[in-house]
């Protein structure tokens, strides 16, 4: 078991208890509320062990698949390339480090700020998977087809002993996961 959630309750929401084991993927539907981002970041910090919570027992750390961010000045004068990003953020000994190059138009010199949606998300995903197979992720910024591709990559990792928590705002993956949990909002104005 990686995570044991005995129930998370705040002033605005409640999440039922669940356990995350190796080889499982939990989809946590937060719904598309105005406070979606804030709630997602709060839960990410809890599940990754950055914020302790009395009802969460973390037996093994999870890692969040971070979104790529590049300061404007860097983007204008010296944009980060895919090769540079991987050199800084990925384990060079992992086969996931070069997996992004299977997309025929992406190479080491491709500027990351030219990647939109799924390719950008998958670059971050492969970089994270080069270090761990236990992740927390989202599908923000991806269209339906890209989200499906990214989810398939994660499912393959989970099938091979990894584990994942998807923080989502839709129920598209409801029937394609180990456990599906819906966050219950307490106040309709949040």
JOJOHU-V329483 format. One record per run of one state. SS is the DSSP state (@ for helix, = for strand, . for the rest). FROM is the first residue (numbers start at 1). TO is the last residue. Records with the same first field share a line. If there is no record, write none. Layout:
SS->FROM-TO / FROM-TO
//
This chain:
.->1-2 / 6-7 / 10-12 / 16-17 / 21-24 / 30-35 / 48-55 / 59-62 / 65-71 / 78-80 / 90-94 / 103-110 / 115-117 / 130-133 / 138-143 / 160-162 / 169-178 / 183-183 / 186-190
=->3-5 / 8-9 / 13-15 / 18-20 / 25-29 / 56-58 / 63-64 / 81-81 / 111-111 / 134-137 / 163-168 / 179-182 / 184-185
@->36-47 / 72-77 / 82-89 / 95-102 / 112-114 / 118-129 / 144-159
//
